[in-house]
Amino acid sequence: MDPPLQAFLAAAASFITVILIFTALYIFFRDPNKRRRTEQTRNHHPRTRNTRTVVSTNTDLSSITVTESATFDPSLSRISMRELADATRDFSPELIIGDGSFGMVYKAKLNSGVSVAVKKLSADAFQGFREYRAEMETLDEDGHEIRLVNWVSSMVEQERYMEMVDVNLSKDDLKESAIVEYFKIAMMCANENYHVRPPMNDVVEILNGISTC
């Protein structure tokens, strides 16, 4: 298989893994009882958005500052940076279990005894931070599921193909025209109408044609 295609497929798999990890953590830490109490409170008082997001790519905990507000569900359990540092042994390389487009993923065990996966954002990860935060706010406020296929479809309609490519990949090794075709093929394969989906042998033939261009 052509090296750029292999790199692209690996990047797509990494991106999907990151989304699944964030979604799993969101569901895991959600307290249904607190959620019900929060909903009752909202009926009597305006919603106060006072949950903060700590944004830092520096491993020095003393340099971490709160730089902007977020609107995630206040009923979610909050974990301090000190507890995260202790749980990951100051983000020890020995605890790395994955590497995606947003940064390294570490295995950690919290003080409560719960094992979790912790994503440490890289500097380049903030390129898509605002879009990801907006998706999470929509999930929190409206109860909608975040569908990766719908997000990709929206990006394709806006012709924002290169924004979906792993930022860690060298753009010198990728042809934008090929990336466009890859995403178009992916959308055909993910079409809700199975009559529109191309047979896999046709997909392989198309991909081989792109890689030889």
N, C-alpha and C positions, 0 to 999 in steps of 0.2 A: 504494500500500500504506500502511496506517495507520502513522504515525510510531512509536508504541510497539512495534508488531510488527517494524518495520525495526530498531529499536534492540535488541530481543530477539534477533533472528536474527544481528545483527552480534556481539552478546556471545557467543552460542553458538559462532560461528565462531572468535572470538578464544580462547575457552576450549579448544576442540579443538586449535587451533594451538599453544597453550602446552604441552599434554600431549604433542603430537607432538615438540616441540622437546626437552623434558626426556627423553623416551624415546630420541630419536635420540642425544642427548649421552651418555646412560647406555650405550647399545650401543656407541657409537664409542670411548669411553675404556676399555672393558672389555678386559682383556688375558687371552686364553684360557690362555696358559702360566702366568701368575701365578695364575689361578683354580684350575688343576689343583694347583699347589704348595700353595695355601692349603687346598684340600680335603684334601690329604695331611696337612698340619699339624694340621688339626682332628681327625683320627683319633687323634692322640697327645696333644693338649693342648686344654683347654677354650678356647672361642672368647673372645677378648678384644676387647671393643668399645671401641676407643680413637680411632676416627675422629671428628673434630670438625666441627661445622657453625658457620660464622661467620655471625652474625645481626646485621645493621646496615642502617639506611636512611640513614645519614649518609655523605656523600661524602668526609668527612675520614678518611683511612685510619688516622691515629693514634688515632682514637676507637673503632675496631673492636675488639670484645672477643668472646671465646668465651663463650657464655652457656648452651649446653646440648650434651649428647652426642647423636650420631646413630649409627645402626648400618648405614650403607651399606658396601658391599663394600670392604675395605681394599686390594684389589688395583687399584682404580681409580686412574688417574693423578690427582695432586693439583696444583692450580694455585694459586699464591700470589695474594693480593689485589694485590700490587705488579705482578705480571705481567698480571693482568686490567686494572688501571688503565692500564698502558703499552699493552696491546693495544687498548684502547678509547679511548685518548687522554684518560684521566680521564673516561670516559663522555661523549664529545663528542656533542652533538646531531646533528652531521653524519653520525654512524655509526648513527643510529637506523633500524632496518628494520621495526619493528613496535611496536604498543602494545596490550597485552592486559589482562585483568582483574588480573593479578599485577604488572604494571609494564611498563617499556620493555624492548625487545629491541634489542641492539646487535650490529653486525657487528664481529668481532675477528679478528686474526691473531696466533697465539701465537708464542713464540720458536722453536718447532719448525717453523714455516712452515704449520701447520695452520690453516685458517679455520674459525671456530666462531661460533655465535650465543650471546650472553651475555644472560641475563635478570637485570635489576636489580630486585629486589622493592620494591614500594611499601609504605608503612606499612600500608595496608589489606590487603595480600596475606597477612599473618600470620593473618588470620581463618580461613583454611583450611589453614594450614601443617601443623598436627598431623595432619590427615586425609591430606594428601599424603605426609607423611613415613611414616605407617603403611603406605600403599600401597606405597611404595618399599621398605620393610623386608620386606614380604611378598614382593615380587618378588625381592629379594636372597636371602632364606632358603629360599623354597619353589620358586623358579623359575617362578612363575605369571605369566601375562601380565596386565597391567592393562587391563581392558576398560571403556571409557567407558560403554557401554550398560548393563553390569551395575551400575556405580557409580550411574548415574542411576536405574536401576530400584530400587536399594536406597533411595535418597533419596526416591523417589516413594512407596514403601511406608511410609516413616516420615513422610510428609507434610511433608518439609522442603524445600518448593518454593523458597521465597525465598532459601534458602542457596545455591542453584545459580545465582542471577542475578548478573550482573556487578556488583561492589560500586561501580563507577564510575558506574552508571546512577542517575539520580535516582528514588527510590521514589515521588516525587510524581506522576511521569508513568506509573506502572505500577499496574494493578489486580491485586491478588493473585488474584482469581477468574479473571482472564484468563490469568495466568501458570500457574495450576493446569491450565487447559484446554490450554494450549500443550504442557505437558510430557506430559499424558495422550495427546494426539494424537501427539507424538513417539514415545512408547512403543508406540503401536499401529503406527506406520510401521516401527519397528525390531523388531517381533515376529519371532521365528525361524520361525514358521509363516506362510508367505506367504498362506495362505487367510484369515488374520485381518487382514492388512494392508489398509487401505481404499484404494480407487482415488484417484489424485491429484486428480481433479476433485471427489471428495467432500471431500478434505482442504481444498482451496481454498475450497469452499463453507462448510465449518465455520469456517475461519479468518476468512472475510469476515463470518460471523455473529457471531463473537466481537468483531471490531473495530468493529462497529456497535452493540454493546450499550452 
